[in-house]
Each structure stands twice: as structure tokens, then as C-alpha cells.
Amino acid sequence: MYLTPEMKREFFKKHGKNAEDTGSAEGQIALFTFRIAHLTEHLKKNRKDYGTQRALQLLVGKRRSLLDYLKKKDIERYRAIIKELKLRR
């Protein structure tokens, strides 16, 4: 599997408050960004994989919702995560 539990812990340790803080918006956004990048690479090779295409669109929507929430709640945390993950916005 491309995303092991150890990798998930690293995402949450790096972007969240600690490794067990799986609910933080920053940690979830980082995890979604990794998964989006993975699915994008898959779709470059398999352009007719419509199930993956739909999953990618759902993930992008979830990440967008979390980013909007974070922007509304705390603009400094929003700017920090955008800069850290190098997201366009």
C-alpha cells in the first residue's frame, strides 16, 4: 500500500500538534495533498480510470472545504499550511 500507518503518523506529527492529533485541519490537509498527488500521477498513466477520477475530485473538494474552514477560523494557520505545502491559492 502506498500510504502506511507510519507515513500517516509522520504527516500528523509534522503538520498537527502531535502524532496522535489526527483531527487537526492541517494534518488532514497534508494527508489529502499527498493522496491527491498520488492519484494525479496514477491518472496520468491511466486516463480512463473514471473511478479514480471521481475519488480525486472528492478529495480535492474535501481539502478545499478544510482550507475554507481554516481560512475562516484562523487566517495565520491557513497561510502557514498553504506556504508549507506549496499550494496555489
DSSP file (Angstrom, degrees, kcal/mol; ACC not computed):
  #  RESIDUE AA STRUCTURE BP1 BP2  ACC     N-H-->O    O-->H-N    N-H-->O    O-->H-N    TCO  KAPPA ALPHA  PHI   PSI    X-CA   Y-CA   Z-CA
    1    1 A M              0   0    0      0, 0.0     3,-0.1     0, 0.0     0, 0.0   0.000 360.0 360.0 360.0 144.5    0.0    0.0    0.0
    2    2 A Y        +     0   0    0      1,-0.2     2,-0.5     2,-0.0    36,-0.0   0.698 360.0  50.1 -77.1 -19.2    1.3    3.5   -0.8
    3    3 A L  S    S-     0   0    0      4,-0.0    -1,-0.2     3,-0.0    32,-0.0  -0.882  73.4-171.8-126.1  99.2    0.2    5.0    2.5
    4    4 A T     >  -     0   0    0     -2,-0.5     4,-2.0    -3,-0.1     3,-0.3  -0.444  37.8-110.1 -86.3 161.2    1.4    3.1    5.6
    5    5 A P  H  > S+     0   0    0      0, 0.0     4,-2.2     0, 0.0     5,-0.1   0.838 120.1  56.5 -58.6 -31.9    0.3    3.9    9.1
    6    6 A E  H  > S+     0   0    0      2,-0.2     4,-1.9     1,-0.2     5,-0.1   0.898 105.7  49.8 -66.6 -39.5    3.8    5.1    9.8
    7    7 A M  H  > S+     0   0    0     -3,-0.3     4,-2.1     2,-0.2    -1,-0.2   0.901 109.7  51.5 -65.1 -40.2    3.6    7.6    7.0
    8    8 A K  H  X S+     0   0    0     -4,-2.0     4,-2.3     1,-0.2     5,-0.2   0.920 108.0  51.7 -62.1 -43.4    0.3    8.8    8.3
    9    9 A R  H  X S+     0   0    0     -4,-2.2     4,-2.5     1,-0.2    -1,-0.2   0.890 108.2  52.4 -60.3 -39.2    1.8    9.3   11.8
   10   10 A E  H  X S+     0   0    0     -4,-1.9     4,-2.6     2,-0.2     5,-0.2   0.908 108.1  51.0 -63.7 -42.1    4.6   11.3   10.2
   11   11 A F  H  X S+     0   0    0     -4,-2.1     4,-2.7     1,-0.2     5,-0.4   0.943 114.6  42.7 -58.7 -47.8    2.1   13.6    8.5
   12   12 A F  H  X S+     0   0    0     -4,-2.3     4,-1.7     1,-0.2    -2,-0.2   0.831 114.1  51.1 -72.3 -31.3    0.2   14.3   11.7
   13   13 A K  H  < S+     0   0    0     -4,-2.5    -1,-0.2    -5,-0.2    -2,-0.2   0.911 116.8  40.6 -68.7 -40.9    3.4   14.7   13.7
   14   14 A K  H  < S+     0   0    0     -4,-2.6    -2,-0.2    -5,-0.2    -3,-0.2   0.899 131.1  23.4 -74.7 -41.6    4.8   17.2   11.2
   15   15 A H  H  < S+     0   0    0     -4,-2.7    12,-0.2    -5,-0.2    -3,-0.2   0.678 117.9  57.1-103.8 -20.8    1.7   19.2   10.5
   16   16 A G  S  < S-     0   0    0     -4,-1.7     3,-0.1    -5,-0.4     6,-0.1  -0.180  98.3 -92.6 -96.1-166.5   -0.5   18.6   13.6
   17   17 A K  S    S-     0   0    0      1,-0.2     2,-0.3     4,-0.2    -4,-0.1   0.877 101.1 -20.3 -76.1 -38.3    0.1   19.2   17.2
   18   18 A N  S >  S-     0   0    0     -6,-0.2     3,-1.1     3,-0.1    -1,-0.2  -0.912  78.3 -84.4-155.8-178.6    1.4   15.7   17.8
   19   19 A A  T 3  S+     0   0    0     -2,-0.3    -6,-0.2     1,-0.3    -7,-0.2   0.790 125.1  50.3 -67.6 -27.4    1.3   12.2   16.1
   20   20 A E  T 3  S+     0   0    0      1,-0.1     2,-1.9    -8,-0.1    -1,-0.3   0.527  83.5  96.2 -87.7  -5.8   -2.0   11.3   17.8
   21   21 A D    X   +     0   0    0     -3,-1.1     3,-0.8     1,-0.2    -4,-0.2  -0.531  40.6 152.6 -85.5  73.9   -3.7   14.5   16.7
   22   22 A T  T 3   +     0   0    0     -2,-1.9    -1,-0.2     1,-0.2    -2,-0.1   0.536  61.8  64.3 -82.5  -5.7   -5.4   13.1   13.6
   23   23 A G  T 3  S+     0   0    0     -3,-0.2    -1,-0.2     4,-0.1    -2,-0.1   0.520  70.6 116.4 -95.9  -5.9   -8.2   15.6   13.7
   24   24 A S    <>  -     0   0    0     -3,-0.8     4,-2.1     1,-0.1     5,-0.2  -0.358  67.3-132.6 -66.6 143.1   -6.3   18.8   13.1
   25   25 A A  H  > S+     0   0    0      1,-0.2     4,-2.5     2,-0.2     5,-0.2   0.887 105.3  54.0 -62.5 -39.8   -7.2   20.5    9.9
   26   26 A E  H  > S+     0   0    0      1,-0.2     4,-2.3     2,-0.2    -1,-0.2   0.916 108.9  47.9 -63.1 -43.2   -3.5   21.0    9.0
   27   27 A G  H  > S+     0   0    0      1,-0.2     4,-2.2     2,-0.2    -1,-0.2   0.912 113.4  47.3 -64.0 -42.7   -2.8   17.3    9.3
   28   28 A Q  H  X S+     0   0    0     -4,-2.1     4,-2.7     2,-0.2    -2,-0.2   0.893 110.9  51.4 -66.8 -39.0   -5.8   16.3    7.3
   29   29 A I  H  X S+     0   0    0     -4,-2.5     4,-2.3     2,-0.2    -2,-0.2   0.909 110.4  49.3 -63.5 -41.7   -4.9   18.8    4.6
   30   30 A A  H  X S+     0   0    0     -4,-2.3     4,-2.0     2,-0.2    -2,-0.2   0.909 112.3  47.9 -63.4 -42.1   -1.4   17.5    4.4
   31   31 A L  H  X S+     0   0    0     -4,-2.2     4,-2.3     1,-0.2    -2,-0.2   0.922 111.9  49.1 -65.4 -44.0   -2.7   13.9    4.1
   32   32 A F  H  X S+     0   0    0     -4,-2.7     4,-2.7     1,-0.2    -1,-0.2   0.881 108.8  54.3 -62.2 -37.5   -5.2   14.9    1.4
   33   33 A T  H  X S+     0   0    0     -4,-2.3     4,-2.2     2,-0.2    -1,-0.2   0.909 108.7  48.1 -63.8 -41.9   -2.5   16.7   -0.5
   34   34 A F  H  X S+     0   0    0     -4,-2.0     4,-2.1     2,-0.2    -2,-0.2   0.931 113.8  46.7 -62.9 -45.2   -0.3   13.6   -0.5
   35   35 A R  H  X S+     0   0    0     -4,-2.3     4,-2.6     1,-0.2    -2,-0.2   0.880 110.7  52.6 -66.0 -37.5   -3.2   11.4   -1.7
   36   36 A I  H  X S+     0   0    0     -4,-2.7     4,-2.3     2,-0.2    -1,-0.2   0.915 109.4  49.1 -63.5 -43.0   -4.2   13.9   -4.4
   37   37 A A  H  X S+     0   0    0     -4,-2.2     4,-2.0     2,-0.2    -2,-0.2   0.905 111.7  49.9 -62.6 -41.1   -0.6   13.9   -5.7
   38   38 A H  H  X S+     0   0    0     -4,-2.1     4,-1.9     1,-0.2    -2,-0.2   0.934 112.8  45.2 -63.7 -46.6   -0.6   10.1   -5.8
   39   39 A L  H  X S+     0   0    0     -4,-2.6     4,-2.4     1,-0.2    -1,-0.2   0.847 109.3  56.5 -67.6 -33.5   -3.9    9.9   -7.6
   40   40 A T  H  X S+     0   0    0     -4,-2.3     4,-1.3     2,-0.2    -1,-0.2   0.918 107.6  47.9 -63.6 -43.1   -2.9   12.6  -10.1
   41   41 A E  H  X S+     0   0    0     -4,-2.0     4,-1.0     1,-0.2    -2,-0.2   0.899 111.0  51.8 -63.5 -39.6    0.2   10.5  -11.0
   42   42 A H  H >X S+     0   0    0     -4,-1.9     4,-2.2     1,-0.2     3,-0.6   0.913 108.4  50.8 -61.9 -42.8   -2.0    7.4  -11.4
   43   43 A L  H 3< S+     0   0    0     -4,-2.4    -1,-0.2     1,-0.2    -2,-0.2   0.746  99.9  63.9 -71.3 -22.5   -4.4    9.3  -13.7
   44   44 A K  H 3< S+     0   0    0     -4,-1.3     3,-0.3    -3,-0.2    -1,-0.2   0.854 113.9  34.1 -66.1 -32.5   -1.5   10.5  -15.9
   45   45 A K  H << S+     0   0    0     -4,-1.0     2,-0.5    -3,-0.6    -2,-0.2   0.799 128.2  36.9 -88.5 -33.0   -0.8    6.8  -16.8
   46   46 A N    ><  +     0   0    0     -4,-2.2     3,-1.6    -5,-0.1    -1,-0.2  -0.693  65.8 168.4-122.9  76.0   -4.5    5.6  -16.7
   47   47 A R  T 3  S+     0   0    0     -2,-0.5    -1,-0.1    -3,-0.3    -4,-0.1   0.659  73.3  55.6 -71.5 -15.2   -6.5    8.4  -18.1
   48   48 A K  T 3  S+     0   0    0      1,-0.1     2,-1.6     2,-0.0    -1,-0.3   0.258  71.2 114.6 -99.7  12.8   -9.7    6.3  -18.5
   49   49 A D    <>  +     0   0    0     -3,-1.6     4,-1.7     1,-0.2     3,-0.1  -0.631  38.5 173.2 -83.2  86.6   -9.9    5.3  -14.9
   50   50 A Y  H  > S+     0   0    0     -2,-1.6     4,-2.1     1,-0.2    -1,-0.2   0.772  70.8  59.8 -73.4 -26.9  -13.1    7.1  -14.0
   51   51 A G  H  > S+     0   0    0      2,-0.2     4,-2.1     1,-0.2    -1,-0.2   0.922 109.1  43.8 -64.8 -43.5  -13.4    5.7  -10.5
   52   52 A T  H  > S+     0   0    0      2,-0.2     4,-2.5     1,-0.2    -2,-0.2   0.866 110.5  56.4 -67.7 -36.1  -10.1    7.2   -9.5
   53   53 A Q  H  X S+     0   0    0     -4,-1.7     4,-2.0     2,-0.2    -2,-0.2   0.903 108.9  46.2 -62.4 -41.0  -11.0   10.4  -11.3
   54   54 A R  H  X S+     0   0    0     -4,-2.1     4,-2.2     2,-0.2    -2,-0.2   0.907 111.1  51.7 -67.9 -42.1  -14.1   10.7   -9.1
   55   55 A A  H  X S+     0   0    0     -4,-2.1     4,-2.3     1,-0.2    -2,-0.2   0.889 109.2  51.6 -61.5 -38.6  -12.2    9.9   -6.0
   56   56 A L  H  X S+     0   0    0     -4,-2.5     4,-2.4     2,-0.2    -1,-0.2   0.915 108.6  50.1 -63.8 -43.6   -9.7   12.6   -6.9
   57   57 A Q  H  X S+     0   0    0     -4,-2.0     4,-1.9     1,-0.2    -2,-0.2   0.886 110.5  50.2 -63.6 -38.4  -12.4   15.1   -7.3
   58   58 A L  H  X S+     0   0    0     -4,-2.2     4,-2.3     2,-0.2    -1,-0.2   0.909 110.7  49.5 -65.4 -41.8  -14.0   14.2   -3.9
   59   59 A L  H  X S+     0   0    0     -4,-2.3     4,-2.7     1,-0.2     5,-0.2   0.904 109.3  51.3 -64.5 -41.1  -10.6   14.6   -2.2
   60   60 A V  H  X S+     0   0    0     -4,-2.4     4,-2.4     1,-0.2    -1,-0.2   0.901 110.7  49.9 -62.7 -39.6  -10.0   18.0   -3.8
   61   61 A G  H  X S+     0   0    0     -4,-1.9     4,-2.2     2,-0.2    -2,-0.2   0.895 110.5  49.0 -64.8 -40.9  -13.4   19.1   -2.6
   62   62 A K  H  X S+     0   0    0     -4,-2.3     4,-2.3     2,-0.2    -2,-0.2   0.920 112.5  47.8 -64.3 -43.9  -12.7   17.8    1.0
   63   63 A R  H  X S+     0   0    0     -4,-2.7     4,-2.6     1,-0.2    -2,-0.2   0.912 110.8  51.7 -63.9 -41.3   -9.3   19.6    1.0
   64   64 A R  H  X S+     0   0    0     -4,-2.4     4,-2.5    -5,-0.2    -1,-0.2   0.905 109.5  50.3 -61.1 -41.8  -11.0   22.8   -0.3
   65   65 A S  H  X S+     0   0    0     -4,-2.2     4,-2.4     2,-0.2    -1,-0.2   0.914 111.6  47.5 -63.1 -43.3  -13.6   22.6    2.4
   66   66 A L  H  X S+     0   0    0     -4,-2.3     4,-2.7     2,-0.2    -2,-0.2   0.898 111.8  50.3 -65.5 -39.6  -11.0   22.2    5.1
   67   67 A L  H  X S+     0   0    0     -4,-2.6     4,-2.4     2,-0.2    -2,-0.2   0.904 110.7  49.4 -64.8 -40.4   -8.9   25.1    3.7
   68   68 A D  H  X S+     0   0    0     -4,-2.5     4,-2.1     2,-0.2    -2,-0.2   0.912 111.7  49.3 -63.6 -42.3  -12.0   27.3    3.7
   69   69 A Y  H  X S+     0   0    0     -4,-2.4     4,-2.4     1,-0.2    -2,-0.2   0.935 112.6  47.0 -60.1 -47.4  -12.8   26.3    7.3
   70   70 A L  H  X S+     0   0    0     -4,-2.7     4,-3.0     1,-0.2     8,-0.4   0.877 110.4  52.7 -65.6 -37.5   -9.2   27.1    8.3
   71   71 A K  H  < S+     0   0    0     -4,-2.4    -1,-0.2     1,-0.2    -2,-0.2   0.897 113.7  43.5 -63.5 -40.5   -9.2   30.4    6.5
   72   72 A K  H  < S+     0   0    0     -4,-2.1    -2,-0.2    -5,-0.2    -1,-0.2   0.865 120.9  40.6 -71.6 -37.0  -12.4   31.4    8.3
   73   73 A K  H  < S-     0   0    0     -4,-2.4     2,-0.3     1,-0.2    -2,-0.2   0.930 135.0  -1.0 -80.6 -49.1  -11.2   30.2   11.7
   74   74 A D     X  -     0   0    0     -4,-3.0     4,-1.8    -5,-0.2     3,-0.2  -0.810  55.8-168.1-151.4 100.7   -7.6   31.3   11.8
   75   75 A I  H  > S+     0   0    0     -2,-0.3     4,-2.6     1,-0.2     5,-0.2   0.800  88.3  57.4 -64.5 -31.1   -6.0   33.1    8.8
   76   76 A E  H  > S+     0   0    0      2,-0.2     4,-2.2     1,-0.2    -1,-0.2   0.917 107.4  46.4 -68.3 -42.5   -2.4   32.6   10.1
   77   77 A R  H  > S+     0   0    0     -3,-0.2     4,-2.3     2,-0.2    -1,-0.2   0.884 112.5  52.8 -64.5 -37.5   -2.7   28.8   10.3
   78   78 A Y  H  X S+     0   0    0     -4,-1.8     4,-2.2    -8,-0.4    -2,-0.2   0.944 110.5  45.7 -61.6 -49.8   -4.2   28.9    6.8
   79   79 A R  H  X S+     0   0    0     -4,-2.6     4,-2.2     1,-0.2    -2,-0.2   0.879 112.1  52.8 -62.6 -37.6   -1.4   31.0    5.4
   80   80 A A  H  X S+     0   0    0     -4,-2.2     4,-2.6     2,-0.2    -1,-0.2   0.923 111.2  44.5 -65.1 -44.8    1.2   28.7    7.1
   81   81 A I  H  X S+     0   0    0     -4,-2.3     4,-2.3     2,-0.2    -2,-0.2   0.873 112.5  52.3 -71.0 -35.5   -0.2   25.5    5.7
   82   82 A I  H  X>S+     0   0    0     -4,-2.2     5,-1.9    -5,-0.2     4,-0.7   0.928 114.4  42.9 -62.3 -44.7   -0.6   27.0    2.2
   83   83 A K  H  <5S+     0   0    0     -4,-2.2     3,-0.3    -5,-0.2    -2,-0.2   0.903 114.5  50.1 -67.7 -41.9    3.1   28.1    2.3
   84   84 A E  H  <5S+     0   0    0     -4,-2.6    -2,-0.2     1,-0.2    -1,-0.2   0.886 118.3  37.1 -66.2 -41.1    4.3   24.8    3.8
   85   85 A L  H  <5S-     0   0    0     -4,-2.3    -1,-0.2    -5,-0.2    -2,-0.2   0.485 105.4-127.4 -91.0  -3.4    2.6   22.6    1.3
   86   86 A K  T  <5 +     0   0    0     -4,-0.7     2,-0.3    -3,-0.3    -3,-0.2   0.926  46.4 168.8  57.1  49.1    3.2   25.0   -1.6
   87   87 A L      < -     0   0    0     -5,-1.9     2,-0.3    -6,-0.2    -1,-0.2  -0.696  35.7-120.8 -90.7 144.3   -0.5   25.0   -2.7
   88   88 A R              0   0    0     -2,-0.3    -1,-0.0     1,-0.2    -5,-0.0  -0.664 360.0 360.0 -79.9 137.1   -1.7   27.6   -5.2
   89   89 A R              0   0    0     -2,-0.3    -1,-0.2    -7,-0.0    -7,-0.0   0.289 360.0 360.0-163.6 360.0   -4.4   29.8   -3.8
